[in-house]
Amino acid sequence: MVRDRELEGGSCRVQAVESLEDFFRTSIDEAMSRQRVAVDPHAAHYVVNLLTLFSRSDQLYEQQGEVYGIRPLALMLADAADAASVEERNHCLRRIGDVSLFISGFFADSLSTAAVDVDYYISMGGNAYGSLSEEVRGSARGRVLAGVFAELASKFHVLVDVLNEVRAGSGSGTDVLRTYEVWLKTGSRRAEQILREQNVVPIRSSGGLRRH
């Protein structure tokens, strides 16, 4: 795999990396450091593994009759409610959390024209991980995983900000209105910082954006 690396004078060159897992681990560590956020190492490792897994389309998408895509979260939630066993229910909840984190972290901009926006994914994903944390506490291994899922639930919005930065990579043009919309719906600290860097003060009022 390759990644762009900025050099003096604003030029870029392509830098090879050993593996996707190494790339995501380094990118997430750097993003968390820049954003000054702390996430439990086990939870961070979980996210790295998730991104590596979902880099394969066959792990992210499902065959649904004649359609190959991502099952709507509402239907996944219905699957969890109708599950025939605890194991099946937990699988459904984990899938909801994983898909929600990946989509809201990497495809938040594309949700602006979708039926549901990024705040819906954040709510569904955080709640799914929170429920999963309670479900798996029955064994020694489960208690370890419960801590990971609890961390993912409580810091879901933080991790979305981290993944948004990883996605941005070397940096592209900023859609100020979309960034403001994301901030308004989620309270994203990263979105607020980007707005302020564009000399825009985000305010929660009918006055909308205020530019200095």
N, CA, C and O of each residue as an XYZ file, in Angstrom:
848
protein
N       0.857     -1.192      0.000
C       0.000      0.000      0.000
C       0.890      1.238      0.000
O       2.040      1.164      0.433
N       0.382      2.376     -0.477
C       1.135      3.619     -0.489
C       0.313      4.717      0.154
O      -0.916      4.654      0.193
N       1.013      5.727      0.661
C       0.346      6.905      1.209
C       1.107      8.134      0.754
O       2.310      8.058      0.504
N       0.424      9.274      0.642
C       1.078     10.516      0.271
C       1.744     11.113      1.482
O       1.193     11.079      2.582
N       2.922     11.659      1.291
C       3.635     12.318      2.363
C       4.081     13.682      1.877
O       4.713     13.799      0.827
N       3.747     14.726      2.650
C       4.058     16.077      2.224
C       5.526     16.377      2.490
O       6.066     16.009      3.533
N       6.165     17.046      1.537
C       7.553     17.437      1.656
C       7.641     18.955      1.714
O       6.632     19.646      1.573
N       8.848     19.474      1.922
C       9.050     20.914      1.951
C       8.608     21.524      0.634
O       8.818     20.959     -0.440
N       7.981     22.712      0.747
C       7.519     23.395     -0.445
C       6.159     22.939     -0.906
O       5.669     23.390     -1.942
N       5.521     22.023     -0.128
C       4.162     21.615     -0.440
C       4.066     20.477     -1.435
O       2.961     20.034     -1.749
N       5.197     19.986     -1.945
C       5.135     18.871     -2.878
C       4.936     17.573     -2.107
O       5.153     17.519     -0.897
N       4.523     16.534     -2.815
C       4.257     15.254     -2.165
C       4.995     14.153     -2.894
O       5.280     14.262     -4.087
N       5.292     13.120     -2.189
C       5.797     11.925     -2.829
C       5.047     10.730     -2.244
O       4.422     10.829     -1.187
N       5.118      9.619     -2.935
C       4.428      8.421     -2.482
C       5.356      7.638     -1.572
O       6.509      7.373     -1.913
N       4.831      7.270     -0.401
C       5.620      6.521      0.567
C       4.990      5.149      0.760
O       3.804      5.048      1.071
N       5.773      4.099      0.578
C       5.249      2.747      0.740
C       5.085      2.414      2.218
O       5.883      2.849      3.048
N       4.053      1.644      2.546
C       3.879      1.133      3.905
C       3.788     -0.380      3.826
O       3.405     -0.946      2.803
N       4.151     -1.025      4.935
C       4.243     -2.474      4.929
C       2.881     -3.154      4.779
O       2.756     -4.153      4.072
N       1.877     -2.615      5.440
C       0.574     -3.266      5.422
C      -0.515     -2.256      5.734
O      -0.241     -1.179      6.263
N      -1.753     -2.608      5.404
C      -2.884     -1.767      5.750
C      -2.996     -1.597      7.256
O      -3.283     -0.505      7.745
N      -2.769     -2.676      7.984
C      -2.876     -2.604      9.439
C      -1.885     -1.596     10.007
O      -2.239     -0.806     10.883
N      -0.642     -1.615      9.516
C       0.361     -0.649      9.971
C      -0.052      0.775      9.603
O       0.106      1.704     10.395
N      -0.578      0.929      8.401
C      -1.013      2.249      7.944
C      -2.110      2.800      8.847
O      -2.033      3.946      9.292
N      -3.128      1.992      9.118
C      -4.236      2.459      9.945
C      -3.780      2.711     11.386
O      -4.214      3.679     12.009
N      -2.921      1.857     11.910
C      -2.446      2.057     13.283
C      -1.686      3.376     13.398
O      -1.918      4.151     14.327
N      -0.790      3.626     12.465
C      -0.017      4.862     12.500
C      -0.919      6.081     12.306
O      -0.785      7.078     13.015
N      -1.827      5.997     11.352
C      -2.722      7.123     11.051
C      -3.623      7.448     12.239
O      -3.829      8.619     12.558
N      -4.156      6.428     12.891
C      -5.033      6.640     14.044
C      -4.248      7.216     15.219
O      -4.724      8.128     15.894
N      -3.065      6.696     15.465
C      -2.226      7.229     16.548
C      -1.911      8.708     16.311
O      -1.976      9.519     17.235
N      -1.572      9.049     15.071
C      -1.236     10.437     14.751
C      -2.455     11.344     14.892
O      -2.345     12.461     15.398
N      -3.608     10.869     14.447
C      -4.834     11.673     14.544
C      -5.229     11.900     15.995
O      -5.630     13.004     16.363
N      -5.121     10.867     16.822
C      -5.462     11.017     18.240
C      -4.504     11.976     18.931
O      -4.902     12.756     19.796
N      -3.246     11.910     18.539
C      -2.263     12.818     19.123
C      -2.562     14.261     18.746
O      -2.513     15.147     19.599
N      -2.873     14.506     17.474
C      -3.172     15.864     17.036
C      -4.454     16.390     17.676
O      -4.543     17.574     18.001
N      -5.433     15.530     17.857
C      -6.690     15.952     18.449
C      -6.664     15.935     19.975
O      -7.613     16.370     20.627
N      -5.561     15.427     20.538
C      -5.370     15.376     21.991
C      -6.500     14.613     22.676
O      -7.090     15.076     23.653
N      -6.778     13.441     22.136
C      -7.796     12.576     22.727
C      -7.134     11.272     23.163
O      -6.142     10.836     22.578
N      -7.694     10.669     24.186
C      -7.173      9.411     24.710
C      -8.232      8.325     24.545
O      -9.382      8.493     24.949
N      -7.825      7.220     23.951
C      -8.697      6.067     23.780
C      -7.943      4.848     24.299
O      -6.750      4.689     24.038
N      -8.640      3.995     25.030
C      -8.017      2.787     25.552
C      -7.308      2.025     24.427
O      -7.885      1.854     23.353
N      -6.075      1.564     24.649
C      -5.316      0.888     23.587
C      -6.038     -0.318     22.994
O      -5.926     -0.580     21.797
N      -6.782     -1.057     23.826
C      -7.510     -2.220     23.308
C      -8.616     -1.783     22.346
O      -8.852     -2.424     21.321
N      -9.287     -0.684     22.691
C     -10.333     -0.164     21.804
C      -9.726      0.368     20.510
O     -10.273      0.155     19.428
N      -8.589      1.065     20.625
C      -7.910      1.580     19.434
C      -7.479      0.424     18.531
O      -7.595      0.508     17.308
N      -6.982     -0.652     19.138
C      -6.573     -1.835     18.366
C      -7.774     -2.453     17.663
O      -7.667     -2.911     16.525
N      -8.914     -2.463     18.339
C     -10.146     -2.978     17.730
C     -10.486     -2.182     16.474
O     -10.845     -2.759     15.447
N     -10.372     -0.866     16.554
C     -10.707     -0.005     15.413
C      -9.738     -0.254     14.258
O     -10.153     -0.296     13.100
N      -8.456     -0.419     14.565
C      -7.462     -0.717     13.523
C      -7.841     -2.009     12.804
O      -7.824     -2.070     11.575
N      -8.184     -3.043     13.577
C      -8.569     -4.319     12.972
C      -9.844     -4.183     12.146
O      -9.984     -4.808     11.095
N     -10.777     -3.354     12.636
C     -12.025     -3.140     11.910
C     -11.765     -2.492     10.554
O     -12.312     -2.929      9.542
N     -10.930     -1.451     10.530
C     -10.631     -0.776      9.267
C      -9.920     -1.713      8.300
O     -10.191     -1.706      7.099
N      -9.007     -2.519      8.836
C      -8.290     -3.477      7.993
C      -9.262     -4.489      7.396
O      -9.167     -4.834      6.218
N     -10.198     -4.963      8.221
C     -11.189     -5.937      7.753
C     -12.092     -5.337      6.684
O     -12.319     -5.951      5.642
N     -12.610     -4.132      6.944
C     -13.563     -3.517      6.023
C     -12.897     -2.940      4.776
O     -13.588     -2.463      3.876
N     -11.579     -2.976      4.710
C     -10.910     -2.579      3.464
C     -11.193     -3.600      2.366
O     -10.960     -3.339      1.185
N     -11.698     -4.764      2.770
C     -12.147     -5.786      1.814
C     -13.654     -5.648      1.653
O     -14.395     -5.780      2.627
N     -14.105     -5.390      0.464
C     -15.524     -5.125      0.226
C     -16.406     -6.303      0.615
O     -17.558     -6.109      1.004
N     -15.875     -7.542      0.514
C     -16.705     -8.700      0.837
C     -16.990     -8.800      2.327
O     -17.885     -9.540      2.736
N     -16.234     -8.058      3.152
C     -16.480     -8.033      4.586
C     -17.447     -6.912      4.972
O     -18.117     -7.001      6.001
N     -17.524     -5.879      4.170
C     -18.398     -4.747      4.455
C     -19.783     -4.935      3.852
O     -20.790     -4.662      4.505
N     -19.836     -5.406      2.595
C     -21.107     -5.539      1.882
C     -21.675     -6.947      2.019
O     -20.948     -7.912      2.254
N     -22.983     -7.036      1.866
C     -23.686     -8.313      1.960
C     -24.561     -8.511      0.731
O     -25.034     -7.551      0.124
N     -24.766     -9.777      0.378
C     -25.692    -10.107     -0.701
C     -27.098    -10.176     -0.125
O     -27.379    -11.003      0.742
N     -27.985     -9.301     -0.610
C     -29.357     -9.260     -0.128
C     -30.292     -9.453     -1.318
O     -30.738     -8.485     -1.934
N     -30.579    -10.705     -1.630
C     -31.363    -10.995     -2.816
C     -30.579    -10.608     -4.061
O     -29.500    -11.143     -4.314
N     -31.124     -9.679     -4.834
C     -30.434     -9.227     -6.039
C     -29.552     -8.007     -5.775
O     -28.893     -7.500     -6.683
N     -29.547     -7.546     -4.537
C     -28.794     -6.344     -4.178
C     -27.553     -6.720     -3.375
O     -27.619     -7.536     -2.456
N     -26.417     -6.114     -3.734
C     -25.157     -6.312     -3.005
C     -24.797     -4.981     -2.377
O     -24.410     -4.047     -3.078
N     -24.921     -4.884     -1.058
C     -24.654     -3.608     -0.400
C     -24.686     -3.745      1.104
O     -24.541     -4.842      1.644
N     -24.875     -2.626      1.778
C     -24.912     -2.601      3.235
C     -26.366     -2.635      3.694
O     -27.169     -1.802      3.275
N     -26.701     -3.575      4.535
C     -28.055     -3.698      5.060
C     -28.381     -2.477      5.913
O     -27.563     -2.088      6.746
N     -29.543     -1.862      5.735
C     -29.913     -0.694      6.547
C     -29.838     -0.997      8.038
O     -30.170     -2.102      8.466
N     -29.404     -0.025      8.825
C     -29.235     -0.230     10.257
C     -30.542     -0.624     10.941
O     -30.539     -1.439     11.863
N     -31.655     -0.049     10.493
C     -32.955     -0.375     11.106
C     -33.273     -1.858     10.940
O     -33.837     -2.477     11.842
N     -32.912     -2.434      9.782
C     -33.153     -3.857      9.564
C     -32.184     -4.704     10.387
O     -32.552     -5.776     10.867
N     -30.950     -4.229     10.552
C     -29.998     -4.928     11.421
C     -30.518     -4.954     12.857
O     -30.394     -5.965     13.549
N     -31.099     -3.841     13.300
C     -31.649     -3.764     14.652
C     -32.820     -4.723     14.803
O     -32.977     -5.358     15.846
N     -33.636     -4.828     13.771
C     -34.744     -5.783     13.790
C     -34.215     -7.212     13.850
O     -34.784     -8.060     14.539
N     -33.127     -7.479     13.130
C     -32.496     -8.802     13.185
C     -32.046     -9.123     14.612
O     -32.209    -10.249     15.083
N     -31.478     -8.125     15.293
C     -31.020     -8.327     16.672
C     -32.201     -8.630     17.590
O     -32.115     -9.503     18.454
N     -33.297     -7.909     17.399
C     -34.477     -8.110     18.241
C     -35.099     -9.485     18.016
O     -35.653    -10.075     18.943
N     -35.008     -9.999     16.785
C     -35.620    -11.279     16.434
C     -34.642    -12.448     16.524
O     -34.987    -13.570     16.154
N     -33.435    -12.201     17.008
C     -32.402    -13.237     17.024
C     -32.842    -14.455     17.843
O     -33.496    -14.326     18.878
N     -32.467    -15.638     17.350
C     -32.868    -16.876     18.007
C     -31.964    -17.251     19.175
O     -32.302    -18.134     19.963
N     -30.825    -16.589     19.290
C     -29.892    -16.903     20.376
C     -29.150    -15.636     20.792
O     -29.134    -14.635     20.077
N     -28.538    -15.715     21.972
C     -27.739    -14.589     22.468
C     -26.569    -14.329     21.527
O     -26.230    -13.178     21.255
N     -25.953    -15.400     21.032
C     -24.813    -15.253     20.134
C     -25.207    -14.529     18.853
O     -24.479    -13.663     18.368
N     -26.367    -14.894     18.311
C     -26.829    -14.242     17.087
C     -27.157    -12.775     17.339
O     -26.860    -11.913     16.512
N     -27.774    -12.498     18.489
C     -28.097    -11.112     18.839
C     -26.818    -10.287     18.967
O     -26.738     -9.169     18.458
N     -25.820    -10.850     19.651
C     -24.565    -10.126     19.841
C     -23.862     -9.873     18.510
O     -23.254     -8.821     18.311
N     -23.950    -10.842     17.603
C     -23.359    -10.659     16.267
C     -24.027     -9.487     15.553
O     -23.357     -8.675     14.914
N     -25.347     -9.405     15.666
C     -26.082     -8.317     15.007
C     -25.716     -6.965     15.615
O     -25.518     -5.990     14.891
N     -25.625     -6.908     16.937
C     -25.277     -5.654     17.612
C     -23.868     -5.210     17.229
O     -23.618     -4.028     16.994
N     -22.961     -6.171     17.171
C     -21.573     -5.838     16.800
C     -21.512     -5.329     15.362
O     -20.773     -4.393     15.057
N     -22.285     -5.943     14.495
C     -22.324     -5.512     13.095
C     -22.849     -4.083     12.993
O     -22.321     -3.280     12.224
N     -23.891     -3.763     13.768
C     -24.432     -2.397     13.768
C     -23.362     -1.404     14.208
O     -23.159     -0.376     13.563
N     -22.677     -1.716     15.315
C     -21.634     -0.821     15.808
C     -20.505     -0.651     14.813
O     -20.051      0.466     14.564
N     -20.049     -1.762     14.241
C     -18.912     -1.725     13.314
C     -19.244     -0.936     12.047
O     -18.471     -0.076     11.625
N     -20.385     -1.229     11.453
C     -20.772     -0.552     10.211
C     -21.011      0.939     10.469
O     -20.611      1.788      9.673
N     -21.663      1.241     11.588
C     -21.939      2.645     11.918
C     -20.652      3.435     12.093
O     -20.545      4.566     11.619
N     -19.674      2.843     12.773
C     -18.406      3.542     12.990
C     -17.671      3.756     11.672
O     -17.130      4.834     11.429
N     -17.652      2.752     10.839
C     -16.944      2.850      9.564
C     -17.596      3.884      8.648
O     -16.908      4.714      8.054
N     -18.913      3.833      8.534
C     -19.613      4.749      7.635
C     -19.521      6.188      8.135
O     -19.214      7.088      7.354
N     -19.778      6.420      9.409
C     -19.730      7.785      9.936
C     -18.309      8.318      9.976
O     -18.100      9.530      9.923
N     -17.326      7.422     10.069
C     -15.939      7.859     10.092
C     -15.369      8.154      8.722
O     -14.541      9.054      8.581
N     -15.796      7.408      7.698
C     -15.185      7.532      6.368
C     -16.113      8.092      5.301
O     -15.641      8.548      4.260
N     -17.414      8.068      5.532
C     -18.338      8.498      4.484
C     -19.367      9.506      4.995
O     -20.479      9.579      4.474
N     -19.000     10.273      6.003
C     -19.929     11.251      6.583
C     -20.400     12.259      5.543
O     -21.569     12.646      5.549
N     -19.523     12.685      4.661
C     -19.903     13.692      3.657
C     -20.980     13.167      2.713
O     -21.878     13.911      2.319
N     -20.896     11.905      2.355
C     -21.867     11.346      1.426
C     -23.243     11.186      2.057
O     -24.231     11.008      1.345
N     -23.321     11.248      3.391
C     -24.609     11.086      4.068
C     -25.464     12.347      3.996
O     -26.637     12.323      4.368
N     -24.884     13.449      3.520
C     -25.629     14.713      3.481
C     -26.858     14.621      2.587
O     -27.817     15.367      2.781
N     -26.845     13.723      1.618
C     -27.989     13.568      0.710
C     -28.745     12.267      0.966
O     -29.654     11.919      0.213
N     -28.375     11.554      2.017
C     -29.022     10.287      2.325
C     -30.264     10.509      3.193
O     -30.502     11.609      3.691
N     -31.044      9.447      3.361
C     -32.266      9.545      4.163
C     -31.956      9.832      5.626
O     -32.732     10.499      6.309
N     -30.815      9.328      6.109
C     -30.383      9.582      7.485
C     -28.965     10.126      7.459
O     -28.175      9.781      6.580
N     -28.648     10.977      8.426
C     -27.341     11.636      8.422
C     -26.420     11.008      9.461
O     -26.751     10.003     10.091
N     -25.250     11.631      9.621
C     -24.200     11.052     10.450
C     -24.628     10.922     11.911
O     -24.192      9.990     12.588
N     -25.465     11.824     12.415
C     -25.892     11.732     13.814
C     -26.683     10.452     14.068
O     -26.616      9.900     15.165
N     -27.422      9.976     13.084
C     -28.174      8.728     13.200
C     -27.204      7.554     13.344
O     -27.410      6.681     14.187
N     -26.160      7.528     12.534
C     -25.173      6.455     12.614
C     -24.445      6.485     13.955
O     -24.184      5.436     14.544
N     -24.119      7.667     14.433
C     -23.430      7.787     15.718
C     -24.320      7.267     16.841
O     -23.853      6.539     17.717
N     -25.588      7.634     16.818
C     -26.517      7.182     17.850
C     -26.710      5.667     17.805
O     -26.644      4.999     18.836
N     -26.947      5.131     16.618
C     -27.169      3.688     16.468
C     -25.918      2.893     16.849
O     -26.005      1.884     17.549
N     -24.769      3.352     16.389
C     -23.542      2.626     16.673
C     -23.169      2.657     18.138
O     -22.805      1.630     18.712
N     -23.258      3.838     18.754
C     -22.936      3.949     20.169
C     -23.861      3.113     21.034
O     -23.411      2.455     21.972
N     -25.155      3.134     20.725
C     -26.120      2.341     21.489
C     -25.890      0.836     21.303
O     -26.040      0.057     22.245
N     -25.525      0.439     20.082
C     -25.277     -0.984     19.822
C     -24.071     -1.481     20.612
O     -24.124     -2.545     21.227
N     -22.989     -0.714     20.595
C     -21.807     -1.108     21.365
C     -22.111     -1.108     22.863
O     -21.627     -1.975     23.591
N     -22.911     -0.144     23.329
C     -23.268     -0.097     24.738
C     -24.070     -1.319     25.157
O     -23.807     -1.907     26.206
N     -25.053     -1.706     24.337
C     -25.849     -2.905     24.626
C     -24.975     -4.157     24.582
O     -25.122     -5.055     25.411
N     -24.080     -4.207     23.621
C     -23.185     -5.359     23.487
C     -22.285     -5.488     24.704
O     -22.006     -6.598     25.157
N     -21.832     -4.366     25.233
C     -20.998     -4.384     26.422
C     -21.707     -5.048     27.598
O     -21.093     -5.789     28.365
N     -22.994     -4.780     27.732
C     -23.768     -5.391     28.810
C     -24.028     -6.870     28.555
O     -24.094     -7.663     29.493
N     -24.174     -7.236     27.297
C     -24.532     -8.612     26.937
C     -23.399     -9.604     27.167
O     -23.656    -10.763     27.495
N     -22.136     -9.166     27.000
C     -21.024    -10.126     26.959
C     -20.284    -10.277     28.283
O     -19.217    -10.891     28.311
N     -20.799     -9.752     29.356
C     -20.082     -9.758     30.631
C     -20.105    -11.100     31.356
O     -19.551    -11.205     32.451
N     -20.724    -12.122     30.786
C     -20.929    -13.375     31.508
C     -19.718    -14.267     31.656
O     -19.780    -15.241     32.406
N     -18.614    -13.984     30.977
C     -17.415    -14.827     31.068
C     -16.192    -13.947     31.243
O     -16.263    -12.726     31.103
N     -15.038    -14.597     31.560
C     -13.802    -13.838     31.750
C     -13.420    -13.106     30.470
O     -13.071    -11.926     30.510
N     -13.483    -13.801     29.331
C     -13.172    -13.169     28.048
C     -14.209    -12.099     27.749
O     -13.890    -11.034     27.221
N     -15.451    -12.397     28.094
C     -16.517    -11.437     27.848
C     -16.319    -10.156     28.611
O     -16.631     -9.078     28.106
N     -15.800    -10.254     29.833
C     -15.575     -9.046     30.633
C     -14.502     -8.166     30.015
O     -14.583     -6.940     30.087
N     -13.488     -8.791     29.404
C     -12.459     -8.018     28.698
C     -13.082     -7.303     27.501
O     -12.863     -6.109     27.297
N     -13.860     -8.044     26.715
C     -14.515     -7.443     25.550
C     -15.537     -6.395     25.970
O     -15.746     -5.405     25.268
N     -16.171     -6.617     27.117
C     -17.159     -5.646     27.602
C     -16.519     -4.284     27.806
O     -17.122     -3.254     27.505
N     -15.300     -4.283     28.319
C     -14.590     -3.025     28.513
C     -14.282     -2.332     27.201
O     -14.367     -1.109     27.098
N     -13.921     -3.125     26.192
C     -13.633     -2.571     24.861
C     -14.887     -1.958     24.267
O     -14.858     -0.834     23.767
N     -15.998     -2.700     24.320
C     -17.239     -2.200     23.734
C     -17.784     -0.994     24.501
O     -18.380     -0.095     23.908
N     -17.580     -0.980     25.815
C     -18.005      0.175     26.612
C     -17.214      1.421     26.208
O     -17.770      2.516     26.124
N     -15.918      1.247     25.959
C     -15.078      2.361     25.519
C     -15.510      2.843     24.133
O     -15.580      4.047     23.885
N     -15.795      1.914     23.245
C     -16.252      2.284     21.905
C     -17.586      3.031     21.977
O     -17.824      3.962     21.207
N     -18.446      2.623     22.898
C     -19.748      3.288     23.043
C     -19.587      4.701     23.584
O     -20.175      5.643     23.053
N     -18.790      4.851     24.641
C     -18.671      6.157     25.295
C     -17.870      7.155     24.475
O     -18.055      8.364     24.616
N     -16.974      6.656     23.610
C     -16.123      7.546     22.819
C     -16.391      7.405     21.323
O     -15.516      7.667     20.497
N     -17.598      6.993     20.991
C     -17.939      6.781     19.583
C     -17.743      8.059     18.778
O     -17.131      8.033     17.710
N     -18.263      9.181     19.284
C     -18.157     10.453     18.550
C     -16.710     10.902     18.430
O     -16.329     11.518     17.435
N     -15.893     10.592     19.454
C     -14.471     10.928     19.406
C     -13.783     10.124     18.295
O     -12.988     10.662     17.524
N     -14.098      8.848     18.229
C     -13.490      7.992     17.210
C     -13.940      8.386     15.805
O     -13.175      8.257     14.850
N     -15.166      8.863     15.676
C     -15.626      9.363     14.373
C     -14.765     10.539     13.936
O     -14.371     10.615     12.772
N     -14.465     11.461     14.853
C     -13.576     12.580     14.533
C     -12.201     12.087     14.101
O     -11.620     12.599     13.144
N     -11.683     11.084     14.817
C     -10.366     10.531     14.496
C     -10.378      9.931     13.090
O      -9.467     10.179     12.301
N     -11.397      9.150     12.779
C     -11.476      8.519     11.459
C     -11.723      9.541     10.359
O     -11.241      9.371      9.240
N     -12.471     10.604     10.663
C     -12.642     11.683      9.682
C     -11.295     12.263      9.294
O     -11.066     12.571      8.124
N     -10.395     12.415     10.269
C      -9.072     12.964      9.978
C      -8.229     11.966      9.188
O      -7.505     12.349      8.269
N      -8.324     10.686      9.548
C      -7.602      9.662      8.785
C      -8.067      9.676      7.331
O      -7.251      9.598      6.413
N      -9.377      9.776      7.125
C      -9.932      9.818      5.770
C      -9.428     11.035      5.001
O      -9.113     10.947      3.814
N      -9.356     12.173      5.693
C      -8.927     13.403      5.033
C      -7.505     13.286      4.510
O      -7.151     13.923      3.518
N      -6.693     12.480      5.168
C      -5.338     12.219      4.702
C      -4.511     13.479      4.591
O      -4.309     14.196      5.571
N      -4.035     13.739      3.389
C      -3.152     14.885      3.179
C      -3.910     16.197      3.134
O      -3.302     17.264      3.046
N      -5.253     16.127      3.194
C      -6.033     17.364      3.246
C      -6.619     17.722      1.907
O      -5.912     17.750      0.899
N      -7.914     17.998      1.888
C      -8.570     18.418      0.663
C      -9.385     19.658      0.954
O      -9.402     20.130      2.091
N     -10.058     20.195     -0.041
C     -10.859     21.390      0.143
C     -11.934     21.188      1.188
O     -12.501     20.101      1.304
N     -12.219     22.239      1.953
C     -13.196     22.146      3.030
C     -14.557     22.646      2.576
O     -14.682     23.765      2.079
N     -15.567     21.820      2.747
C     -16.941     22.221      2.501
C     -17.451     22.817      3.812
O     -17.860     22.086      4.714
N     -17.426     24.139      3.911
C     -17.726     24.810      5.175
C     -19.151     24.526      5.636
O     -19.381     24.250      6.813
N     -20.101     24.593      4.717
C     -21.493     24.382      5.104
C     -21.723     22.948      5.602
O     -22.440     22.732      6.579
N     -21.104     21.970      4.918
C     -21.254     20.587      5.365
C     -20.563     20.382      6.710
O     -21.088     19.678      7.573
N     -19.402     20.984      6.896
C     -18.695     20.869      8.168
C     -19.525     21.465      9.292
O     -19.597     20.905     10.386
N     -20.149     22.602      9.017
C     -21.021     23.227     10.009
C     -22.215     22.330     10.323
O     -22.618     22.208     11.480
N     -22.774     21.710      9.302
C     -23.920     20.822      9.494
C     -23.544     19.642     10.387
O     -24.305     19.257     11.275
N     -22.363     19.071     10.145
C     -21.882     17.960     10.971
C     -21.685     18.422     12.409
O     -22.068     17.721     13.346
N     -21.081     19.612     12.589
C     -20.888     20.146     13.936
C     -22.221     20.361     14.642
O     -22.365     20.036     15.821
N     -23.192     20.908     13.919
C     -24.494     21.208     14.503
C     -25.193     19.934     14.965
O     -25.848     19.926     16.008
N     -25.055     18.858     14.191
C     -25.759     17.617     14.509
C     -25.037     16.740     15.513
O     -25.674     15.977     16.240
N     -23.703     16.839     15.564
C     -22.934     15.904     16.391
C     -22.097     16.564     17.476
O     -21.642     15.890     18.399
N     -21.888     17.878     17.379
C     -21.010     18.537     18.336
C     -19.548     18.186     18.145
O     -18.755     18.324     19.077
N     -19.178     17.739     16.965
C     -17.820     17.300     16.675
C     -16.791     18.379     16.984
O     -16.873     19.491     16.464
N     -15.824     18.046     17.831
C     -14.750     18.989     18.156
C     -13.871     19.246     16.942
O     -13.388     20.358     16.735
N     -13.668     18.194     16.136
C     -12.842     18.365     14.935
C     -13.519     19.304     13.953
O     -12.866     20.171     13.372
N     -14.833     19.139     13.759
C     -15.558     20.015     12.851
C     -15.483     21.464     13.322
O     -15.309     22.376     12.514
N     -15.616     21.673     14.635
C     -15.521     23.033     15.173
C     -14.139     23.626     14.921
O     -14.018     24.797     14.561
N     -13.102     22.823     15.109
C     -11.743     23.307     14.881
C     -11.536     23.689     13.416
O     -10.933     24.719     13.113
N     -12.045     22.843     12.505
C     -11.899     23.140     11.078
C     -12.608     24.439     10.736
O     -12.079     25.251      9.977
N     -13.795     24.647     11.285
C     -14.535     25.888     11.029
C     -13.751     27.098     11.520
O     -13.653     28.106     10.819
N     -13.203     27.003     12.703
C     -12.443     28.136     13.257
C     -11.185     28.414     12.439
O     -10.767     29.564     12.306
N     -10.581     27.351     11.890
C      -9.417     27.540     11.025
C      -9.804     28.249      9.731
O      -8.964     28.868      9.078
N     -11.092     28.154      9.363
C     -11.602     28.852      8.181
C     -12.189     30.224      8.557
O     -12.893     30.855      7.769
N     -11.874     30.667      9.801
C     -12.378     31.952     10.315
C     -13.898     31.992     10.395
O     -14.526     33.027     10.171
N     -14.469     30.837     10.720
C     -15.915     30.728     10.897
C     -16.187     30.348     12.346
O     -15.633     29.374     12.856
N     -17.042     31.121     13.004
C     -17.403     30.838     14.387
C     -18.738     30.098     14.387
O     -19.763     30.683     14.038
N     -18.744     28.811     14.775
C     -20.004     28.061     14.777
C     -20.874     28.464     15.961
O     -20.403     28.486     17.098
N     -22.134     28.780     15.703
C     -23.063     29.146     16.763
C     -24.374     28.400     16.565
O     -24.813     28.183     15.435
N     -24.991     28.013     17.665
C     -26.264     27.302     17.607
C     -27.413     28.290     17.702
O     -28.024     28.463     18.757
N     -27.688     28.922     16.598
C     -28.793     29.888     16.574
C     -29.310     29.996     15.157
O     -28.712     29.454     14.227
N     -30.413     30.689     14.993
C     -30.989     30.850     13.655
C     -30.137     31.722     12.766
O     -30.387     31.822     11.565
N     -29.118     32.363     13.353
C     -28.260     33.253     12.567
C     -27.303     32.518     11.663
O     -26.728     33.107     10.748
N     -27.123     31.204     11.920
C     -26.257     30.400     11.050
C     -24.779     30.718     11.275
O     -24.370     31.061     12.384
N     -23.987     30.599     10.214
C     -22.554     30.781     10.304
C     -22.184     32.240     10.438
O     -22.785     33.113      9.812
N     -21.187     32.489     11.261
C     -20.663     33.843     11.385
C     -19.197     33.837     10.964
O     -18.366     33.169     11.579
N     -18.898     34.570      9.934
C     -17.522     34.604      9.414
C     -16.848     35.912      9.826
O     -17.411     36.995      9.672
N     -15.630     35.784     10.353
C     -14.861     36.974     10.752
C     -13.976     37.433      9.603
O     -13.251     38.419      9.738
